Amino acid sequence: MASLHGVLADTREIELSAKVIIHMEGNKTSITNIRIPEGISGDSSRERVKTFTYDFSYDSSDSRSSTFASQEKVFKDLGSDVLKAAFEGYNACIFAYGQTGSGKSYAMMGNPGDAGLIPRICEGLFSRISDMSRCDEASFRTEVSYLEIYNERVRDLVRRKSNKTFNLRVREHPKDGPYVEDLSKHLVQNYSDVEELMEAGNLNRTTASTGMNDVSSRSHAIFTINFTQASPLPTPAKFDAEMPRETVSKIHLVDLAGSERADSTGATGVRLKEGGNINKSLVTLGNVISALADLSQDVGGSQVKKKQVFVPYRDSVLTWLLKDSLGGNSKTIMIATISPADVNYGETLSTLRYANRAKNIINKPTINEDGNVKLIRELRAEIARLKALLAQGNQIALLDSPTALSMEEKLHQNEARVIELTKEWTNKWNETQDILKFTKRPQGVAMAPPELPSSLQGCGRMSTEQQTE
């Protein structure tokens, strides 16, 4: 899914007496090039007004306008989809892209008293967990991590001061894909725990003043929630009556640094180097999106042509870490933030085209289900089938035949295997719940979680085709 978010003009734009060149109507966004006189016709590249269509278009430039899109509306349209995907067992990702000062951090983190998507998604997650736990519908385990990518180096934002805070290495797991080695993960039991970690991470994040933004993010930030749920509650009585289910969802909430031009920001020295690295990673992100869009549009094309399309994930740390979210097992939403001012026409048009390209990507998310639980369910289905065959054989006097005896023997084997697997899985899940029950995190102290049992270890919406693994 691709959505457009236009935000309030900043002080610089007001001082320059900038004119509004963005118009939004429904899910359409139009940009006007005021340098081209009205009534002049020519080739499409010189059109005065260009119009783009997205899944959603939000106008947050004037709170007095009848079309003003509040943070609550954006959350209901986009954030609720992220929560829905997580509780269904899918991975999810939401990220904001746009030039510096266009409102990415406002959309993702918000302002005091006007929370953005990340806090609202976290609060909504624990609100639903609380409701479901109160009704004994399921049991949950949640842990979070928070990192920034600064000058192509990964830094842990919520680890206690140590030599492992900076320059963490990105590795690749053969099954789970890219991950950050030694990145701290923190067990959380309510939204207050998340809020505390988020605030600590935001204080550690690298920001600086530039000519276009007084508090410009100089790094990309990724807040990740690993969310495990088991339903029904792991008790023998419920397992006998219902099919068990355990899923592990990973939610990436990404606040990107803004693309910028040195002549506009007035950057020199360290700021210039930061801007260069930011632009390099964003250019790579654009190349990845273009390649994935080409692959998605050529769904029915030849395999030879597909092999010729190279997706440059490894060209930047950002795209490498978000590999699965951008073109794999995830429901992903891209928010493109733009300035409504004419002084930013070039950057705004570039962002609109960027988002227009991204909406063509087709991901294929799958439900991330525990292998043992999946096997239990398959064995139960086989048991039900064998019982039906035996009942049918009994009706036609074939109970003592070799075929019936073979089926009965297989039935007993499957029943024994289900009992064994169910007991093993239940014990492991209960061990995890005991850890959660007795583990309390001291105030202001970051703590890595205890080792999970092996069965519980973790292994868009651009456009999605759903399937169950």
Contacts in CASP RR format, 6 or more apart in sequence:
PFRMAT RR
TARGET T0000
AUTHOR 0000-0000-0000
METHOD contacts of the structure
MODEL  1
MASLHGVLADTREIELSAKVIIHMEGNKTSITNIRIPEGISGDSSRERVK
TFTYDFSYDSSDSRSSTFASQEKVFKDLGSDVLKAAFEGYNACIFAYGQT
GSGKSYAMMGNPGDAGLIPRICEGLFSRISDMSRCDEASFRTEVSYLEIY
NERVRDLVRRKSNKTFNLRVREHPKDGPYVEDLSKHLVQNYSDVEELMEA
GNLNRTTASTGMNDVSSRSHAIFTINFTQASPLPTPAKFDAEMPRETVSK
IHLVDLAGSERADSTGATGVRLKEGGNINKSLVTLGNVISALADLSQDVG
GSQVKKKQVFVPYRDSVLTWLLKDSLGGNSKTIMIATISPADVNYGETLS
TLRYANRAKNIINKPTINEDGNVKLIRELRAEIARLKALLAQGNQIALLD
SPTALSMEEKLHQNEARVIELTKEWTNKWNETQDILKFTKRPQGVAMAPP
ELPSSLQGCGRMSTEQQTE
1 55 0 8 1.000
1 56 0 8 1.000
1 78 0 8 1.000
1 81 0 8 1.000
1 332 0 8 1.000
1 333 0 8 1.000
1 334 0 8 1.000
1 359 0 8 1.000
1 460 0 8 1.000
1 461 0 8 1.000
1 462 0 8 1.000
1 463 0 8 1.000
2 54 0 8 1.000
2 55 0 8 1.000
2 333 0 8 1.000
2 334 0 8 1.000
2 336 0 8 1.000
2 355 0 8 1.000
2 356 0 8 1.000
2 358 0 8 1.000
2 359 0 8 1.000
2 462 0 8 1.000
3 54 0 8 1.000
3 55 0 8 1.000
3 56 0 8 1.000
3 57 0 8 1.000
3 58 0 8 1.000
3 77 0 8 1.000
3 78 0 8 1.000
3 333 0 8 1.000
3 334 0 8 1.000
3 335 0 8 1.000
3 336 0 8 1.000
3 355 0 8 1.000
4 24 0 8 1.000
4 29 0 8 1.000
4 52 0 8 1.000
4 54 0 8 1.000
4 56 0 8 1.000
4 57 0 8 1.000
4 58 0 8 1.000
4 335 0 8 1.000
4 336 0 8 1.000
4 338 0 8 1.000
4 352 0 8 1.000
4 355 0 8 1.000
5 58 0 8 1.000
5 60 0 8 1.000
5 69 0 8 1.000
5 74 0 8 1.000
5 96 0 8 1.000
5 103 0 8 1.000
5 107 0 8 1.000
5 335 0 8 1.000
5 336 0 8 1.000
5 337 0 8 1.000
5 338 0 8 1.000
6 22 0 8 1.000
6 24 0 8 1.000
6 58 0 8 1.000
6 59 0 8 1.000
6 60 0 8 1.000
6 61 0 8 1.000
6 102 0 8 1.000
6 103 0 8 1.000
6 337 0 8 1.000
6 338 0 8 1.000
6 339 0 8 1.000
6 340 0 8 1.000
7 60 0 8 1.000
7 61 0 8 1.000
7 102 0 8 1.000
7 103 0 8 1.000
7 106 0 8 1.000
7 107 0 8 1.000
7 337 0 8 1.000
7 338 0 8 1.000
7 339 0 8 1.000
7 340 0 8 1.000
8 60 0 8 1.000
8 61 0 8 1.000
8 62 0 8 1.000
8 63 0 8 1.000
9 18 0 8 1.000
9 20 0 8 1.000
9 61 0 8 1.000
9 339 0 8 1.000
9 340 0 8 1.000
9 341 0 8 1.000
10 101 0 8 1.000
10 212 0 8 1.000
10 213 0 8 1.000
10 339 0 8 1.000
12 211 0 8 1.000
12 212 0 8 1.000
13 339 0 8 1.000
13 341 0 8 1.000
13 343 0 8 1.000
13 344 0 8 1.000
16 341 0 8 1.000
16 343 0 8 1.000
18 341 0 8 1.000
18 342 0 8 1.000
18 343 0 8 1.000
18 344 0 8 1.000
19 34 0 8 1.000
19 341 0 8 1.000
19 342 0 8 1.000
20 61 0 8 1.000
20 340 0 8 1.000
20 341 0 8 1.000
20 342 0 8 1.000
21 31 0 8 1.000
21 32 0 8 1.000
21 33 0 8 1.000
21 34 0 8 1.000
21 340 0 8 1.000
21 341 0 8 1.000
21 342 0 8 1.000
21 345 0 8 1.000
21 348 0 8 1.000
22 29 0 8 1.000
22 30 0 8 1.000
22 31 0 8 1.000
22 32 0 8 1.000
22 59 0 8 1.000
22 61 0 8 1.000
22 338 0 8 1.000
22 340 0 8 1.000
22 348 0 8 1.000
23 29 0 8 1.000
23 30 0 8 1.000
23 32 0 8 1.000
24 30 0 8 1.000
24 57 0 8 1.000
24 58 0 8 1.000
24 59 0 8 1.000
24 67 0 8 1.000
25 57 0 8 1.000
26 57 0 8 1.000
27 53 0 8 1.000
27 54 0 8 1.000
27 55 0 8 1.000
27 56 0 8 1.000
27 57 0 8 1.000
28 51 0 8 1.000
28 52 0 8 1.000
28 53 0 8 1.000
28 54 0 8 1.000
28 57 0 8 1.000
29 51 0 8 1.000
29 52 0 8 1.000
29 53 0 8 1.000
29 54 0 8 1.000
29 57 0 8 1.000
29 338 0 8 1.000
29 352 0 8 1.000
30 49 0 8 1.000
30 50 0 8 1.000
30 51 0 8 1.000
30 52 0 8 1.000
31 49 0 8 1.000
31 50 0 8 1.000
31 52 0 8 1.000
31 345 0 8 1.000
31 348 0 8 1.000
31 349 0 8 1.000
31 352 0 8 1.000
32 48 0 8 1.000
32 49 0 8 1.000
33 47 0 8 1.000
33 48 0 8 1.000
33 49 0 8 1.000
33 50 0 8 1.000
33 345 0 8 1.000
34 342 0 8 1.000
36 46 0 8 1.000
36 47 0 8 1.000
36 48 0 8 1.000
37 48 0 8 1.000
38 48 0 8 1.000
39 48 0 8 1.000
40 46 0 8 1.000
40 48 0 8 1.000
50 349 0 8 1.000
50 352 0 8 1.000
52 352 0 8 1.000
52 353 0 8 1.000
52 355 0 8 1.000
52 356 0 8 1.000
54 336 0 8 1.000
54 355 0 8 1.000
54 356 0 8 1.000
54 359 0 8 1.000
55 359 0 8 1.000
56 77 0 8 1.000
56 78 0 8 1.000
58 69 0 8 1.000
58 73 0 8 1.000
58 74 0 8 1.000
59 65 0 8 1.000
59 67 0 8 1.000
59 68 0 8 1.000
59 69 0 8 1.000
60 68 0 8 1.000
60 69 0 8 1.000
60 70 0 8 1.000
61 340 0 8 1.000
62 68 0 8 1.000
71 110 0 8 1.000
71 114 0 8 1.000
71 115 0 8 1.000
71 116 0 8 1.000
71 117 0 8 1.000
71 120 0 8 1.000
72 120 0 8 1.000
74 107 0 8 1.000
74 116 0 8 1.000
74 117 0 8 1.000
75 116 0 8 1.000
75 117 0 8 1.000
75 120 0 8 1.000
75 121 0 8 1.000
78 94 0 8 1.000
78 117 0 8 1.000
78 333 0 8 1.000
78 335 0 8 1.000
79 94 0 8 1.000
79 117 0 8 1.000
79 120 0 8 1.000
79 121 0 8 1.000
79 333 0 8 1.000
81 92 0 8 1.000
81 331 0 8 1.000
81 333 0 8 1.000
81 461 0 8 1.000
82 92 0 8 1.000
82 94 0 8 1.000
82 121 0 8 1.000
82 251 0 8 1.000
82 331 0 8 1.000
82 333 0 8 1.000
83 121 0 8 1.000
83 124 0 8 1.000
83 125 0 8 1.000
83 128 0 8 1.000
85 91 0 8 1.000
85 92 0 8 1.000
85 249 0 8 1.000
85 331 0 8 1.000
85 365 0 8 1.000
85 461 0 8 1.000
86 92 0 8 1.000
86 125 0 8 1.000
86 225 0 8 1.000
86 227 0 8 1.000
86 249 0 8 1.000
86 251 0 8 1.000
87 128 0 8 1.000
87 229 0 8 1.000
87 249 0 8 1.000
88 247 0 8 1.000
88 367 0 8 1.000
89 229 0 8 1.000
89 247 0 8 1.000
89 248 0 8 1.000
89 249 0 8 1.000
89 367 0 8 1.000
89 368 0 8 1.000
89 369 0 8 1.000
90 249 0 8 1.000
90 330 0 8 1.000
90 331 0 8 1.000
90 365 0 8 1.000
90 366 0 8 1.000
90 367 0 8 1.000
90 368 0 8 1.000
90 466 0 8 1.000
91 249 0 8 1.000
91 250 0 8 1.000
91 251 0 8 1.000
91 252 0 8 1.000
91 324 0 8 1.000
91 325 0 8 1.000
91 329 0 8 1.000
91 330 0 8 1.000
91 331 0 8 1.000
91 365 0 8 1.000
91 368 0 8 1.000
92 249 0 8 1.000
92 250 0 8 1.000
92 251 0 8 1.000
92 252 0 8 1.000
92 330 0 8 1.000
92 331 0 8 1.000
92 332 0 8 1.000
92 333 0 8 1.000
92 460 0 8 1.000
93 251 0 8 1.000
93 252 0 8 1.000
93 253 0 8 1.000
93 254 0 8 1.000
93 322 0 8 1.000
93 325 0 8 1.000
93 326 0 8 1.000
93 330 0 8 1.000
93 331 0 8 1.000
93 332 0 8 1.000
93 333 0 8 1.000
93 460 0 8 1.000
94 108 0 8 1.000
94 117 0 8 1.000
94 121 0 8 1.000
94 252 0 8 1.000
94 253 0 8 1.000
94 254 0 8 1.000
94 332 0 8 1.000
94 333 0 8 1.000
94 334 0 8 1.000
94 335 0 8 1.000
95 252 0 8 1.000
95 253 0 8 1.000
95 254 0 8 1.000
95 255 0 8 1.000
95 256 0 8 1.000
95 322 0 8 1.000
95 325 0 8 1.000
95 332 0 8 1.000
95 333 0 8 1.000
95 334 0 8 1.000
95 335 0 8 1.000
96 103 0 8 1.000
96 104 0 8 1.000
96 105 0 8 1.000
96 107 0 8 1.000
96 108 0 8 1.000
96 254 0 8 1.000
96 255 0 8 1.000
96 256 0 8 1.000
96 334 0 8 1.000
96 335 0 8 1.000
96 336 0 8 1.000
96 337 0 8 1.000
97 104 0 8 1.000
97 256 0 8 1.000
97 258 0 8 1.000
97 259 0 8 1.000
97 282 0 8 1.000
97 285 0 8 1.000
97 334 0 8 1.000
97 335 0 8 1.000
97 336 0 8 1.000
97 337 0 8 1.000
97 351 0 8 1.000
97 354 0 8 1.000
97 355 0 8 1.000
98 104 0 8 1.000
98 256 0 8 1.000
98 258 0 8 1.000
98 259 0 8 1.000
98 336 0 8 1.000
98 337 0 8 1.000
98 338 0 8 1.000
98 347 0 8 1.000
98 351 0 8 1.000
98 354 0 8 1.000
99 212 0 8 1.000
99 258 0 8 1.000
99 259 0 8 1.000
99 260 0 8 1.000
99 338 0 8 1.000
99 339 0 8 1.000
99 344 0 8 1.000
99 347 0 8 1.000
99 348 0 8 1.000
99 351 0 8 1.000
100 210 0 8 1.000
100 212 0 8 1.000
100 213 0 8 1.000
100 216 0 8 1.000
100 217 0 8 1.000
100 257 0 8 1.000
100 258 0 8 1.000
100 259 0 8 1.000
100 260 0 8 1.000
100 265 0 8 1.000
101 212 0 8 1.000
101 213 0 8 1.000
101 216 0 8 1.000
101 258 0 8 1.000
101 339 0 8 1.000
102 258 0 8 1.000
102 337 0 8 1.000
102 338 0 8 1.000
102 339 0 8 1.000
102 344 0 8 1.000
102 347 0 8 1.000
102 351 0 8 1.000
103 337 0 8 1.000
104 217 0 8 1.000
104 255 0 8 1.000
104 256 0 8 1.000
104 258 0 8 1.000
104 335 0 8 1.000
104 337 0 8 1.000
105 215 0 8 1.000
105 217 0 8 1.000
105 255 0 8 1.000
106 116 0 8 1.000
106 337 0 8 1.000
107 116 0 8 1.000
107 117 0 8 1.000
107 335 0 8 1.000
107 337 0 8 1.000
108 116 0 8 1.000
108 117 0 8 1.000
108 118 0 8 1.000
108 253 0 8 1.000
108 254 0 8 1.000
108 255 0 8 1.000
108 335 0 8 1.000
109 115 0 8 1.000
109 116 0 8 1.000
109 118 0 8 1.000
109 119 0 8 1.000
109 202 0 8 1.000
109 255 0 8 1.000
110 116 0 8 1.000
110 119 0 8 1.000
115 123 0 8 1.000
117 253 0 8 1.000
117 335 0 8 1.000
118 198 0 8 1.000
118 223 0 8 1.000
118 253 0 8 1.000
118 255 0 8 1.000
119 195 0 8 1.000
119 198 0 8 1.000
121 251 0 8 1.000
121 253 0 8 1.000
122 191 0 8 1.000
122 194 0 8 1.000
122 195 0 8 1.000
122 198 0 8 1.000
122 225 0 8 1.000
123 191 0 8 1.000
124 191 0 8 1.000
125 142 0 8 1.000
125 191 0 8 1.000
125 225 0 8 1.000
125 227 0 8 1.000
126 142 0 8 1.000
126 190 0 8 1.000
126 191 0 8 1.000
126 194 0 8 1.000
127 191 0 8 1.000
129 140 0 8 1.000
129 142 0 8 1.000
130 190 0 8 1.000
132 138 0 8 1.000
132 140 0 8 1.000
133 139 0 8 1.000
133 140 0 8 1.000
136 233 0 8 1.000
137 231 0 8 1.000
137 232 0 8 1.000
137 233 0 8 1.000
138 229 0 8 1.000
138 230 0 8 1.000
138 231 0 8 1.000
138 232 0 8 1.000
138 233 0 8 1.000
139 229 0 8 1.000
139 230 0 8 1.000
139 231 0 8 1.000
139 233 0 8 1.000
139 234 0 8 1.000
139 429 0 8 1.000
139 433 0 8 1.000
140 227 0 8 1.000
140 228 0 8 1.000
140 229 0 8 1.000
140 230 0 8 1.000
141 187 0 8 1.000
141 227 0 8 1.000
141 228 0 8 1.000
141 229 0 8 1.000
141 432 0 8 1.000
141 433 0 8 1.000
141 436 0 8 1.000
141 456 0 8 1.000
142 187 0 8 1.000
142 188 0 8 1.000
142 189 0 8 1.000
142 225 0 8 1.000
142 226 0 8 1.000
142 227 0 8 1.000
142 228 0 8 1.000
143 185 0 8 1.000
143 186 0 8 1.000
143 187 0 8 1.000
143 188 0 8 1.000
143 225 0 8 1.000
143 226 0 8 1.000
143 449 0 8 1.000
144 158 0 8 1.000
144 185 0 8 1.000
144 186 0 8 1.000
144 188 0 8 1.000
144 194 0 8 1.000
144 197 0 8 1.000
144 223 0 8 1.000
144 224 0 8 1.000
144 225 0 8 1.000
144 226 0 8 1.000
145 156 0 8 1.000
145 158 0 8 1.000
145 180 0 8 1.000
145 183 0 8 1.000
145 184 0 8 1.000
145 185 0 8 1.000
145 186 0 8 1.000
145 223 0 8 1.000
145 224 0 8 1.000
145 226 0 8 1.000
146 156 0 8 1.000
146 157 0 8 1.000
146 158 0 8 1.000
146 197 0 8 1.000
146 198 0 8 1.000
146 201 0 8 1.000
146 221 0 8 1.000
146 222 0 8 1.000
146 223 0 8 1.000
146 224 0 8 1.000
147 154 0 8 1.000
147 155 0 8 1.000
147 156 0 8 1.000
147 157 0 8 1.000
147 168 0 8 1.000
147 180 0 8 1.000
147 183 0 8 1.000
147 221 0 8 1.000
147 222 0 8 1.000
147 224 0 8 1.000
148 154 0 8 1.000
148 155 0 8 1.000
148 157 0 8 1.000
148 204 0 8 1.000
148 205 0 8 1.000
148 206 0 8 1.000
148 219 0 8 1.000
148 220 0 8 1.000
148 221 0 8 1.000
148 222 0 8 1.000
149 155 0 8 1.000
149 219 0 8 1.000
149 220 0 8 1.000
149 221 0 8 1.000
149 222 0 8 1.000
149 281 0 8 1.000
149 317 0 8 1.000
149 318 0 8 1.000
149 321 0 8 1.000
150 206 0 8 1.000
150 218 0 8 1.000
150 219 0 8 1.000
150 274 0 8 1.000
151 219 0 8 1.000
151 273 0 8 1.000
151 274 0 8 1.000
151 277 0 8 1.000
152 277 0 8 1.000
152 280 0 8 1.000
152 281 0 8 1.000
152 316 0 8 1.000
152 317 0 8 1.000
153 166 0 8 1.000
153 167 0 8 1.000
153 317 0 8 1.000
154 167 0 8 1.000
154 168 0 8 1.000
154 169 0 8 1.000
154 170 0 8 1.000
154 180 0 8 1.000
154 183 0 8 1.000
154 317 0 8 1.000
154 321 0 8 1.000
155 165 0 8 1.000
155 166 0 8 1.000
155 167 0 8 1.000
155 168 0 8 1.000
155 219 0 8 1.000
156 164 0 8 1.000
156 165 0 8 1.000
156 168 0 8 1.000
156 180 0 8 1.000
156 182 0 8 1.000
156 183 0 8 1.000
156 184 0 8 1.000
157 200 0 8 1.000
157 201 0 8 1.000
157 202 0 8 1.000
157 204 0 8 1.000
157 205 0 8 1.000
157 221 0 8 1.000
158 184 0 8 1.000
158 186 0 8 1.000
158 197 0 8 1.000
158 200 0 8 1.000
158 201 0 8 1.000
158 204 0 8 1.000
158 446 0 8 1.000
159 165 0 8 1.000
159 184 0 8 1.000
159 446 0 8 1.000
160 445 0 8 1.000
160 446 0 8 1.000
164 182 0 8 1.000
168 180 0 8 1.000
168 181 0 8 1.000
168 182 0 8 1.000
168 183 0 8 1.000
169 180 0 8 1.000
169 181 0 8 1.000
169 182 0 8 1.000
170 178 0 8 1.000
170 179 0 8 1.000
170 180 0 8 1.000
170 181 0 8 1.000
170 317 0 8 1.000
170 320 0 8 1.000
170 321 0 8 1.000
171 178 0 8 1.000
171 179 0 8 1.000
171 180 0 8 1.000
171 181 0 8 1.000
172 178 0 8 1.000
172 179 0 8 1.000
173 179 0 8 1.000
173 459 0 8 1.000
175 459 0 8 1.000
176 458 0 8 1.000
176 459 0 8 1.000
177 323 0 8 1.000
177 324 0 8 1.000
178 320 0 8 1.000
178 321 0 8 1.000
178 323 0 8 1.000
178 324 0 8 1.000
179 321 0 8 1.000
180 321 0 8 1.000
184 446 0 8 1.000
184 448 0 8 1.000
185 226 0 8 1.000
185 448 0 8 1.000
185 449 0 8 1.000
186 193 0 8 1.000
186 197 0 8 1.000
186 441 0 8 1.000
186 446 0 8 1.000
186 447 0 8 1.000
186 448 0 8 1.000
186 449 0 8 1.000
187 436 0 8 1.000
187 439 0 8 1.000
187 441 0 8 1.000
187 447 0 8 1.000
187 449 0 8 1.000
188 194 0 8 1.000
188 197 0 8 1.000
189 436 0 8 1.000
193 441 0 8 1.000
196 443 0 8 1.000
196 444 0 8 1.000
197 446 0 8 1.000
198 223 0 8 1.000
200 444 0 8 1.000
200 446 0 8 1.000
205 217 0 8 1.000
205 219 0 8 1.000
205 221 0 8 1.000
206 217 0 8 1.000
206 218 0 8 1.000
206 219 0 8 1.000
206 274 0 8 1.000
207 215 0 8 1.000
207 216 0 8 1.000
207 217 0 8 1.000
207 218 0 8 1.000
208 216 0 8 1.000
208 218 0 8 1.000
208 271 0 8 1.000
208 274 0 8 1.000
209 215 0 8 1.000
209 216 0 8 1.000
210 216 0 8 1.000
210 260 0 8 1.000
210 265 0 8 1.000
210 266 0 8 1.000
210 267 0 8 1.000
210 271 0 8 1.000
211 264 0 8 1.000
211 265 0 8 1.000
211 266 0 8 1.000
211 267 0 8 1.000
212 260 0 8 1.000
212 264 0 8 1.000
212 265 0 8 1.000
213 265 0 8 1.000
216 257 0 8 1.000
216 258 0 8 1.000
216 260 0 8 1.000
216 265 0 8 1.000
217 255 0 8 1.000
217 256 0 8 1.000
217 257 0 8 1.000
217 258 0 8 1.000
218 257 0 8 1.000
218 271 0 8 1.000
218 274 0 8 1.000
218 275 0 8 1.000
218 278 0 8 1.000
219 257 0 8 1.000
220 254 0 8 1.000
220 255 0 8 1.000
220 256 0 8 1.000
220 257 0 8 1.000
220 278 0 8 1.000
220 281 0 8 1.000
220 318 0 8 1.000
221 254 0 8 1.000
221 255 0 8 1.000
222 252 0 8 1.000
222 253 0 8 1.000
222 254 0 8 1.000
222 321 0 8 1.000
222 322 0 8 1.000
223 252 0 8 1.000
223 253 0 8 1.000
223 254 0 8 1.000
223 255 0 8 1.000
224 250 0 8 1.000
224 251 0 8 1.000
224 252 0 8 1.000
224 253 0 8 1.000
225 249 0 8 1.000
225 250 0 8 1.000
225 251 0 8 1.000
225 253 0 8 1.000
226 248 0 8 1.000
226 249 0 8 1.000
226 250 0 8 1.000
226 458 0 8 1.000
227 248 0 8 1.000
227 249 0 8 1.000
227 250 0 8 1.000
227 251 0 8 1.000
228 246 0 8 1.000
228 247 0 8 1.000
228 248 0 8 1.000
228 249 0 8 1.000
228 456 0 8 1.000
228 458 0 8 1.000
229 246 0 8 1.000
229 247 0 8 1.000
229 249 0 8 1.000
230 244 0 8 1.000
230 245 0 8 1.000
230 246 0 8 1.000
230 429 0 8 1.000
231 244 0 8 1.000
231 245 0 8 1.000
231 246 0 8 1.000
232 238 0 8 1.000
232 239 0 8 1.000
232 241 0 8 1.000
232 242 0 8 1.000
232 244 0 8 1.000
232 245 0 8 1.000
234 244 0 8 1.000
234 425 0 8 1.000
234 426 0 8 1.000
234 429 0 8 1.000
234 430 0 8 1.000
235 426 0 8 1.000
236 422 0 8 1.000
236 426 0 8 1.000
239 422 0 8 1.000
239 426 0 8 1.000
243 376 0 8 1.000
243 377 0 8 1.000
243 380 0 8 1.000
244 373 0 8 1.000
244 376 0 8 1.000
244 377 0 8 1.000
244 422 0 8 1.000
244 425 0 8 1.000
245 369 0 8 1.000
245 373 0 8 1.000
245 377 0 8 1.000
246 369 0 8 1.000
246 370 0 8 1.000
246 373 0 8 1.000
246 425 0 8 1.000
246 429 0 8 1.000
246 455 0 8 1.000
246 456 0 8 1.000
247 367 0 8 1.000
247 368 0 8 1.000
247 369 0 8 1.000
247 370 0 8 1.000
248 368 0 8 1.000
248 370 0 8 1.000
248 456 0 8 1.000
248 458 0 8 1.000
248 459 0 8 1.000
249 368 0 8 1.000
250 330 0 8 1.000
250 368 0 8 1.000
250 458 0 8 1.000
252 322 0 8 1.000
252 325 0 8 1.000
252 330 0 8 1.000
254 322 0 8 1.000
256 282 0 8 1.000
256 285 0 8 1.000
256 318 0 8 1.000
257 275 0 8 1.000
257 278 0 8 1.000
257 282 0 8 1.000
258 278 0 8 1.000
258 282 0 8 1.000
259 278 0 8 1.000
259 279 0 8 1.000
259 282 0 8 1.000
259 347 0 8 1.000
259 350 0 8 1.000
259 351 0 8 1.000
260 267 0 8 1.000
260 275 0 8 1.000
260 278 0 8 1.000
260 279 0 8 1.000
261 347 0 8 1.000
262 272 0 8 1.000
262 275 0 8 1.000
265 271 0 8 1.000
265 275 0 8 1.000
267 274 0 8 1.000
267 275 0 8 1.000
280 316 0 8 1.000
281 316 0 8 1.000
281 317 0 8 1.000
281 318 0 8 1.000
281 319 0 8 1.000
284 312 0 8 1.000
284 315 0 8 1.000
284 316 0 8 1.000
284 318 0 8 1.000
284 319 0 8 1.000
285 316 0 8 1.000
285 318 0 8 1.000
285 319 0 8 1.000
285 326 0 8 1.000
286 354 0 8 1.000
286 357 0 8 1.000
287 312 0 8 1.000
287 315 0 8 1.000
288 311 0 8 1.000
288 312 0 8 1.000
288 313 0 8 1.000
288 319 0 8 1.000
288 326 0 8 1.000
289 326 0 8 1.000
289 354 0 8 1.000
289 357 0 8 1.000
289 358 0 8 1.000
289 361 0 8 1.000
290 357 0 8 1.000
291 309 0 8 1.000
291 310 0 8 1.000
291 311 0 8 1.000
291 312 0 8 1.000
292 311 0 8 1.000
292 326 0 8 1.000
292 327 0 8 1.000
292 361 0 8 1.000
293 357 0 8 1.000
293 358 0 8 1.000
293 360 0 8 1.000
293 361 0 8 1.000
294 309 0 8 1.000
295 306 0 8 1.000
295 309 0 8 1.000
295 311 0 8 1.000
296 360 0 8 1.000
296 361 0 8 1.000
296 362 0 8 1.000
296 463 0 8 1.000
297 360 0 8 1.000
298 305 0 8 1.000
298 306 0 8 1.000
298 309 0 8 1.000
299 362 0 8 1.000
311 327 0 8 1.000
312 319 0 8 1.000
313 319 0 8 1.000
313 320 0 8 1.000
313 323 0 8 1.000
313 326 0 8 1.000
314 320 0 8 1.000
319 326 0 8 1.000
324 330 0 8 1.000
325 332 0 8 1.000
325 460 0 8 1.000
326 332 0 8 1.000
326 361 0 8 1.000
327 361 0 8 1.000
327 363 0 8 1.000
327 462 0 8 1.000
328 363 0 8 1.000
328 364 0 8 1.000
328 365 0 8 1.000
329 363 0 8 1.000
329 364 0 8 1.000
329 365 0 8 1.000
329 366 0 8 1.000
329 368 0 8 1.000
330 363 0 8 1.000
330 365 0 8 1.000
330 460 0 8 1.000
331 363 0 8 1.000
331 365 0 8 1.000
331 460 0 8 1.000
331 461 0 8 1.000
331 464 0 8 1.000
332 361 0 8 1.000
332 363 0 8 1.000
332 460 0 8 1.000
332 461 0 8 1.000
332 462 0 8 1.000
333 460 0 8 1.000
333 461 0 8 1.000
333 462 0 8 1.000
334 355 0 8 1.000
334 358 0 8 1.000
334 359 0 8 1.000
334 462 0 8 1.000
336 351 0 8 1.000
336 352 0 8 1.000
336 354 0 8 1.000
336 355 0 8 1.000
336 358 0 8 1.000
337 351 0 8 1.000
338 344 0 8 1.000
338 348 0 8 1.000
338 351 0 8 1.000
338 352 0 8 1.000
339 347 0 8 1.000
339 348 0 8 1.000
358 462 0 8 1.000
359 462 0 8 1.000
359 463 0 8 1.000
360 462 0 8 1.000
360 463 0 8 1.000
361 462 0 8 1.000
361 463 0 8 1.000
362 462 0 8 1.000
362 463 0 8 1.000
362 464 0 8 1.000
362 465 0 8 1.000
363 460 0 8 1.000
363 461 0 8 1.000
363 462 0 8 1.000
363 463 0 8 1.000
363 464 0 8 1.000
363 465 0 8 1.000
364 464 0 8 1.000
364 465 0 8 1.000
364 466 0 8 1.000
364 467 0 8 1.000
365 460 0 8 1.000
365 464 0 8 1.000
365 466 0 8 1.000
366 466 0 8 1.000
366 467 0 8 1.000
366 468 0 8 1.000
366 469 0 8 1.000
367 468 0 8 1.000
367 469 0 8 1.000
368 458 0 8 1.000
368 459 0 8 1.000
368 469 0 8 1.000
369 468 0 8 1.000
369 469 0 8 1.000
370 425 0 8 1.000
370 455 0 8 1.000
370 456 0 8 1.000
371 455 0 8 1.000
372 421 0 8 1.000
372 424 0 8 1.000
372 425 0 8 1.000
372 455 0 8 1.000
373 425 0 8 1.000
374 469 0 8 1.000
375 421 0 8 1.000
376 418 0 8 1.000
376 421 0 8 1.000
376 422 0 8 1.000
376 425 0 8 1.000
379 414 0 8 1.000
379 417 0 8 1.000
379 418 0 8 1.000
379 421 0 8 1.000
380 418 0 8 1.000
382 414 0 8 1.000
383 411 0 8 1.000
383 414 0 8 1.000
383 415 0 8 1.000
383 418 0 8 1.000
386 407 0 8 1.000
386 410 0 8 1.000
386 411 0 8 1.000
386 414 0 8 1.000
387 411 0 8 1.000
389 407 0 8 1.000
390 399 0 8 1.000
390 404 0 8 1.000
390 407 0 8 1.000
390 408 0 8 1.000
390 411 0 8 1.000
393 399 0 8 1.000
393 404 0 8 1.000
394 404 0 8 1.000
398 404 0 8 1.000
424 455 0 8 1.000
425 455 0 8 1.000
428 453 0 8 1.000
428 454 0 8 1.000
428 455 0 8 1.000
428 456 0 8 1.000
429 453 0 8 1.000
429 455 0 8 1.000
429 456 0 8 1.000
431 453 0 8 1.000
432 452 0 8 1.000
432 453 0 8 1.000
432 456 0 8 1.000
435 450 0 8 1.000
439 450 0 8 1.000
441 447 0 8 1.000
END
